[in-house]
Amino acid sequence: MKYHPRTYLITAPMIVKGLFDEKSTEALLLEKAACGKIRLVAKPIEWNKILWLLVNTLKDDAGKPLIIGAKLGEIHKTLPVEFR
């Protein structure tokens, strides 16, 4: 019988908290998903929220975004979350 990990719905605030607070429950969820023990699923709008946060928060001294284009795509791929 094929193993199907349990699936959990996750939101943008939960993902951000998990990335920046390593002692949080959300961080544990991201770690378990990265190891294939669970599946994390989020709606596409949640990625848009994370995208907005990255582009509008991380800027250089001139006010230009530090993370753009392909780098944003890499971040999207590396997150252990299915956006669907």
N, CA, C and O atoms as a GROMACS GRO file, in nm:
protein
  336
    1MET      N    1   0.083  -0.117   0.000
    1MET     CA    2   0.000   0.000   0.000
    1MET      C    3   0.089   0.125   0.000
    1MET      O    4   0.187   0.132   0.074
    2LYS      N    5   0.054   0.220  -0.083
    2LYS     CA    6   0.132   0.343  -0.095
    2LYS      C    7   0.102   0.435   0.024
    2LYS      O    8  -0.013   0.449   0.065
    3TYR      N    9   0.207   0.497   0.077
    3TYR     CA   10   0.194   0.589   0.191
    3TYR      C   11   0.146   0.725   0.143
    3TYR      O   12   0.204   0.783   0.052
    4HIS      N   13   0.042   0.776   0.204
    4HIS     CA   14  -0.009   0.909   0.175
    4HIS      C   15  -0.002   0.991   0.303
    4HIS      O   16  -0.076   0.966   0.398
    5PRO      N   17   0.090   1.088   0.306
    5PRO     CA   18   0.100   1.169   0.428
    5PRO      C   19  -0.025   1.252   0.452
    5PRO      O   20  -0.096   1.289   0.358
    6ARG      N   21  -0.050   1.280   0.576
    6ARG     CA   22  -0.164   1.361   0.613
    6ARG      C   23  -0.148   1.502   0.556
    6ARG      O   24  -0.037   1.555   0.550
    7THR      N   25  -0.258   1.562   0.513
    7THR     CA   26  -0.256   1.694   0.450
    7THR      C   27  -0.313   1.800   0.544
    7THR      O   28  -0.414   1.779   0.610
    8TYR      N   29  -0.245   1.914   0.548
    8TYR     CA   30  -0.289   2.026   0.631
    8TYR      C   31  -0.296   2.152   0.547
    8TYR      O   32  -0.211   2.175   0.461
    9LEU      N   33  -0.397   2.233   0.572
    9LEU     CA   34  -0.411   2.362   0.505
    9LEU      C   35  -0.330   2.464   0.584
    9LEU      O   36  -0.338   2.470   0.706
   10ILE      N   37  -0.254   2.546   0.512
   10ILE     CA   38  -0.167   2.645   0.576
   10ILE      C   39  -0.188   2.780   0.509
   10ILE      O   40  -0.221   2.788   0.390
   11THR      N   41  -0.168   2.888   0.586
   11THR     CA   42  -0.188   3.023   0.534
   11THR      C   43  -0.054   3.097   0.526
   11THR      O   44   0.046   3.051   0.582
   12ALA      N   45  -0.054   3.210   0.458
   12ALA     CA   46   0.068   3.291   0.445
   12ALA      C   47   0.124   3.333   0.582
   12ALA      O   48   0.244   3.319   0.604
   13PRO      N   49   0.041   3.383   0.674
   13PRO     CA   50   0.097   3.419   0.805
   13PRO      C   51   0.162   3.300   0.877
   13PRO      O   52   0.262   3.316   0.946
   14MET      N   53   0.104   3.182   0.860
   14MET     CA   54   0.162   3.062   0.922
   14MET      C   55   0.297   3.028   0.860
   14MET      O   56   0.391   2.991   0.930
   15ILE      N   57   0.307   3.041   0.728
   15ILE     CA   58   0.432   3.012   0.658
   15ILE      C   59   0.541   3.110   0.702
   15ILE      O   60   0.653   3.070   0.732
   16VAL      N   61   0.507   3.238   0.706
   16VAL     CA   62   0.604   3.340   0.746
   16VAL      C   63   0.649   3.317   0.890
   16VAL      O   64   0.768   3.326   0.920
   17LYS      N   65   0.555   3.287   0.979
   17LYS     CA   66   0.591   3.260   1.118
   17LYS      C   67   0.684   3.139   1.127
   17LYS      O   68   0.782   3.141   1.201
   18GLY      N   69   0.653   3.036   1.051
   18GLY     CA   70   0.736   2.916   1.050
   18GLY      C   71   0.877   2.941   1.000
   18GLY      O   72   0.972   2.878   1.046
   19LEU      N   73   0.891   3.032   0.905
   19LEU     CA   74   1.023   3.064   0.851
   19LEU      C   75   1.106   3.148   0.946
   19LEU      O   76   1.229   3.136   0.948
   20PHE      N   77   1.042   3.234   1.025
   20PHE     CA   78   1.116   3.327   1.109
   20PHE      C   79   1.118   3.294   1.258
   20PHE      O   80   1.192   3.357   1.334
   21ASP      N   81   1.037   3.198   1.301
   21ASP     CA   82   1.034   3.159   1.442
   21ASP      C   83   1.055   3.008   1.450
   21ASP      O   84   0.960   2.930   1.443
   22GLU      N   85   1.181   2.970   1.465
   22GLU     CA   86   1.216   2.827   1.458
   22GLU      C   87   1.158   2.744   1.572
   22GLU      O   88   1.158   2.621   1.563
   23LYS      N   89   1.110   2.806   1.677
   23LYS     CA   90   1.053   2.732   1.789
   23LYS      C   91   0.900   2.722   1.781
   23LYS      O   92   0.836   2.668   1.871
   24SER      N   93   0.843   2.773   1.674
   24SER     CA   94   0.697   2.774   1.660
   24SER      C   95   0.644   2.641   1.606
   24SER      O   96   0.717   2.561   1.547
   25THR      N   97   0.517   2.621   1.629
   25THR     CA   98   0.448   2.504   1.573
   25THR      C   99   0.453   2.506   1.421
   25THR      O  100   0.466   2.402   1.357
   26GLU      N  101   0.443   2.626   1.364
   26GLU     CA  102   0.446   2.642   1.219
   26GLU      C  103   0.581   2.598   1.162
   26GLU      O  104   0.587   2.540   1.053
   27ALA      N  105   0.689   2.626   1.234
   27ALA     CA  106   0.822   2.582   1.191
   27ALA      C  107   0.829   2.430   1.190
   27ALA      O  108   0.888   2.369   1.100
   28LEU      N  109   0.770   2.369   1.290
   28LEU     CA  110   0.766   2.223   1.297
   28LEU      C  111   0.688   2.166   1.179
   28LEU      O  112   0.728   2.066   1.120
   29LEU      N  113   0.577   2.230   1.144
   29LEU     CA  114   0.500   2.185   1.028
   29LEU      C  115   0.581   2.193   0.900
   29LEU      O  116   0.580   2.100   0.819
   30LEU      N  117   0.652   2.305   0.880
   30LEU     CA  118   0.735   2.320   0.760
   30LEU      C  119   0.845   2.214   0.756
   30LEU      O  120   0.875   2.159   0.650
   31GLU      N  121   0.904   2.186   0.871
   31GLU     CA  122   1.010   2.085   0.877
   31GLU      C  123   0.956   1.946   0.844
   31GLU      O  124   1.017   1.872   0.768
   32LYS      N  125   0.840   1.912   0.902
   32LYS     CA  126   0.781   1.781   0.873
   32LYS      C  127   0.742   1.768   0.726
   32LYS      O  128   0.755   1.661   0.666
   33ALA      N  129   0.693   1.878   0.668
   33ALA     CA  130   0.657   1.876   0.525
   33ALA      C  131   0.781   1.859   0.439
   33ALA      O  132   0.778   1.787   0.339
   34ALA      N  133   0.890   1.926   0.476
   34ALA     CA  134   1.015   1.914   0.400
   34ALA      C  135   1.069   1.771   0.404
   34ALA      O  136   1.135   1.726   0.311
   35CYS      N  137   1.040   1.700   0.513
   35CYS     CA  138   1.086   1.561   0.528
   35CYS      C  139   0.987   1.461   0.468
   35CYS      O  140   1.012   1.341   0.469
   36GLY      N  141   0.874   1.510   0.418
   36GLY     CA  142   0.776   1.422   0.356
   36GLY      C  143   0.685   1.352   0.454
   36GLY      O  144   0.614   1.259   0.416
   37LYS      N  145   0.685   1.395   0.580
   37LYS     CA  146   0.600   1.330   0.681
   37LYS      C  147   0.456   1.379   0.674
   37LYS      O  148   0.363   1.306   0.711
   38ILE      N  149   0.436   1.502   0.626
   38ILE     CA  150   0.302   1.558   0.606
   38ILE      C  151   0.303   1.636   0.476
   38ILE      O  152   0.409   1.664   0.419
   39ARG      N  153   0.183   1.673   0.429
   39ARG     CA  154   0.169   1.760   0.312
   39ARG      C  155   0.107   1.890   0.356
   39ARG      O  156   0.008   1.891   0.429
   40LEU      N  157   0.165   2.000   0.313
   40LEU     CA  158   0.108   2.131   0.341
   40LEU      C  159   0.054   2.188   0.211
   40LEU      O  160   0.123   2.190   0.109
   41VAL      N  161  -0.071   2.233   0.216
   41VAL     CA  162  -0.137   2.287   0.099
   41VAL      C  163  -0.187   2.427   0.133
   41VAL      O  164  -0.241   2.451   0.241
   42ALA      N  165  -0.169   2.519   0.039
   42ALA     CA  166  -0.217   2.656   0.055
   42ALA      C  167  -0.281   2.701  -0.075
   42ALA      O  168  -0.247   2.652  -0.183
   43LYS      N  169  -0.373   2.792  -0.064
   43LYS     CA  170  -0.436   2.849  -0.183
   43LYS      C  171  -0.336   2.940  -0.253
   43LYS      O  172  -0.248   2.997  -0.187
   44PRO      N  173  -0.346   2.956  -0.384
   44PRO     CA  174  -0.252   3.043  -0.457
   44PRO      C  175  -0.246   3.186  -0.404
   44PRO      O  176  -0.141   3.250  -0.411
   45ILE      N  177  -0.355   3.236  -0.350
   45ILE     CA  178  -0.356   3.372  -0.295
   45ILE      C  179  -0.257   3.384  -0.179
   45ILE      O  180  -0.207   3.494  -0.152
   46GLU      N  181  -0.230   3.275  -0.110
   46GLU     CA  182  -0.135   3.277   0.002
   46GLU      C  183   0.007   3.303  -0.051
   46GLU      O  184   0.085   3.373   0.014
   47TRP      N  185   0.041   3.246  -0.167
   47TRP     CA  186   0.172   3.274  -0.226
   47TRP      C  187   0.179   3.422  -0.266
   47TRP      O  188   0.283   3.486  -0.250
   48ASN      N  189   0.069   3.476  -0.318
   48ASN     CA  190   0.067   3.617  -0.356
   48ASN      C  191   0.094   3.707  -0.235
   48ASN      O  192   0.160   3.810  -0.248
   49LYS      N  193   0.043   3.669  -0.120
   49LYS     CA  194   0.067   3.746   0.003
   49LYS      C  195   0.215   3.741   0.042
   49LYS      O  196   0.273   3.842   0.080
   50ILE      N  197   0.275   3.624   0.031
   50ILE     CA  198   0.418   3.608   0.063
   50ILE      C  199   0.501   3.687  -0.038
   50ILE      O  200   0.597   3.755  -0.001
   51LEU      N  201   0.464   3.678  -0.163
   51LEU     CA  202   0.532   3.752  -0.269
   51LEU      C  203   0.527   3.902  -0.241
   51LEU      O  204   0.629   3.970  -0.252
   52TRP      N  205   0.410   3.952  -0.206
   52TRP     CA  206   0.395   4.094  -0.175
   52TRP      C  207   0.487   4.133  -0.058
   52TRP      O  208   0.553   4.236  -0.063
   53LEU      N  209   0.489   4.050   0.045
   53LEU     CA  210   0.573   4.077   0.161
   53LEU      C  211   0.720   4.085   0.123
   53LEU      O  212   0.790   4.178   0.163
   54LEU      N  213   0.768   3.989   0.046
   54LEU     CA  214   0.909   3.987   0.006
   54LEU      C  215   0.946   4.108  -0.080
   54LEU      O  216   1.049   4.172  -0.056
   55VAL      N  217   0.863   4.138  -0.178
   55VAL     CA  218   0.894   4.247  -0.271
   55VAL      C  219   0.884   4.383  -0.202
   55VAL      O  220   0.964   4.472  -0.232
   56ASN      N  221   0.790   4.401  -0.112
   56ASN     CA  222   0.768   4.531  -0.051
   56ASN      C  223   0.844   4.553   0.079
   56ASN      O  224   0.851   4.666   0.128
   57THR      N  225   0.902   4.450   0.135
   57THR     CA  226   0.974   4.464   0.261
   57THR      C  227   1.125   4.466   0.241
   57THR      O  228   1.195   4.548   0.300
   58LEU      N  229   1.174   4.376   0.158
   58LEU     CA  230   1.318   4.364   0.137
   58LEU      C  231   1.362   4.453   0.021
   58LEU      O  232   1.356   4.412  -0.095
   59LYS      N  233   1.406   4.575   0.054
   59LYS     CA  234   1.446   4.672  -0.048
   59LYS      C  235   1.584   4.727  -0.018
   59LYS      O  236   1.629   4.727   0.097
   60ASP      N  237   1.652   4.773  -0.123
   60ASP     CA  238   1.783   4.835  -0.104
   60ASP      C  239   1.764   4.982  -0.062
   60ASP      O  240   1.652   5.028  -0.043
   61ASP      N  241   1.874   5.053  -0.048
   61ASP     CA  242   1.868   5.193  -0.004
   61ASP      C  243   1.793   5.283  -0.101
   61ASP      O  244   1.739   5.387  -0.062
   62ALA      N  245   1.790   5.245  -0.227
   62ALA     CA  246   1.719   5.324  -0.329
   62ALA      C  247   1.570   5.291  -0.335
   62ALA      O  248   1.495   5.353  -0.410
   63GLY      N  249   1.528   5.192  -0.256
   63GLY     CA  250   1.387   5.153  -0.255
   63GLY      C  251   1.350   5.048  -0.356
   63GLY      O  252   1.232   5.020  -0.376
   64LYS      N  253   1.450   4.987  -0.422
   64LYS     CA  254   1.422   4.882  -0.520
   64LYS      C  255   1.420   4.746  -0.450
   64LYS      O  256   1.500   4.722  -0.359
   65PRO      N  257   1.330   4.657  -0.491
   65PRO     CA  258   1.323   4.524  -0.429
   65PRO      C  259   1.454   4.446  -0.446
   65PRO      O  260   1.515   4.449  -0.552
   66LEU      N  261   1.495   4.378  -0.341
   66LEU     CA  262   1.617   4.298  -0.345
   66LEU      C  263   1.592   4.160  -0.408
   66LEU      O  264   1.683   4.100  -0.466
   67ILE      N  265   1.471   4.112  -0.395
   67ILE     CA  266   1.437   3.980  -0.449
   67ILE      C  267   1.336   3.999  -0.561
   67ILE      O  268   1.225   4.047  -0.539
   68ILE      N  269   1.376   3.960  -0.682
   68ILE     CA  270   1.286   3.974  -0.798
   68ILE      C  271   1.303   3.853  -0.890
   68ILE      O  272   1.396   3.775  -0.876
   69GLY      N  273   1.212   3.841  -0.982
   69GLY     CA  274   1.219   3.744  -1.091
   69GLY      C  275   1.247   3.601  -1.052
   69GLY      O  276   1.172   3.539  -0.976
   70ALA      N  277   1.357   3.549  -1.105
   70ALA     CA  278   1.392   3.408  -1.088
   70ALA      C  279   1.413   3.370  -0.941
   70ALA      O  280   1.382   3.258  -0.901
   71LYS      N  281   1.464   3.464  -0.862
   71LYS     CA  282   1.486   3.435  -0.720
   71LYS      C  283   1.354   3.408  -0.649
   71LYS      O  284   1.346   3.321  -0.562
   72LEU      N  285   1.250   3.483  -0.686
   72LEU     CA  286   1.118   3.458  -0.628
   72LEU      C  287   1.067   3.319  -0.668
   72LEU      O  288   1.004   3.250  -0.588
   73GLY      N  289   1.094   3.280  -0.791
   73GLY     CA  290   1.056   3.146  -0.837
   73GLY      C  291   1.128   3.037  -0.759
   73GLY      O  292   1.069   2.934  -0.728
   74GLU      N  293   1.255   3.061  -0.728
   74GLU     CA  294   1.331   2.964  -0.649
   74GLU      C  295   1.272   2.949  -0.509
   74GLU      O  296   1.259   2.838  -0.457
   75ILE      N  297   1.237   3.061  -0.450
   75ILE     CA  298   1.176   3.057  -0.316
   75ILE      C  299   1.045   2.979  -0.321
   75ILE      O  300   1.017   2.897  -0.233
   76HIS      N  301   0.966   3.004  -0.423
   76HIS     CA  302   0.838   2.934  -0.440
   76HIS      C  303   0.859   2.783  -0.448
   76HIS      O  304   0.785   2.706  -0.386
   77LYS      N  305   0.960   2.742  -0.524
   77LYS     CA  306   0.988   2.599  -0.542
   77LYS      C  307   1.043   2.534  -0.415
   77LYS      O  308   1.017   2.416  -0.390
   78THR      N  309   1.118   2.609  -0.337
   78THR     CA  310   1.184   2.551  -0.220
   78THR      C  311   1.092   2.537  -0.100
   78THR      O  312   1.117   2.455  -0.012
   79LEU      N  313   0.987   2.616  -0.095
   79LEU     CA  314   0.895   2.603   0.017
   79LEU      C  315   0.827   2.466   0.011
   79LEU      O  316   0.784   2.423  -0.096
   80PRO      N  317   0.818   2.397   0.123
   80PRO     CA  318   0.754   2.264   0.124
   80PRO      C  319   0.602   2.275   0.129
   80PRO      O  320   0.536   2.208   0.209
   81VAL      N  321   0.548   2.361   0.043
   81VAL     CA  322   0.405   2.388   0.042
   81VAL      C  323   0.355   2.376  -0.102
   81VAL      O  324   0.418   2.426  -0.194
   82GLU      N  325   0.242   2.310  -0.119
   82GLU     CA  326   0.176   2.303  -0.250
   82GLU      C  327   0.076   2.416  -0.258
   82GLU      O  328  -0.020   2.421  -0.181
   83PHE      N  329   0.097   2.507  -0.352
   83PHE     CA  330   0.004   2.617  -0.371
   83PHE      C  331  -0.093   2.576  -0.480
   83PHE      O  332  -0.058   2.574  -0.598
   84ARG      N  333  -0.217   2.544  -0.440
   84ARG     CA  334  -0.318   2.502  -0.537
   84ARG      C  335  -0.459   2.534  -0.488
   84ARG      O  336  -0.556   2.505  -0.558
   0.00000   0.00000   0.00000
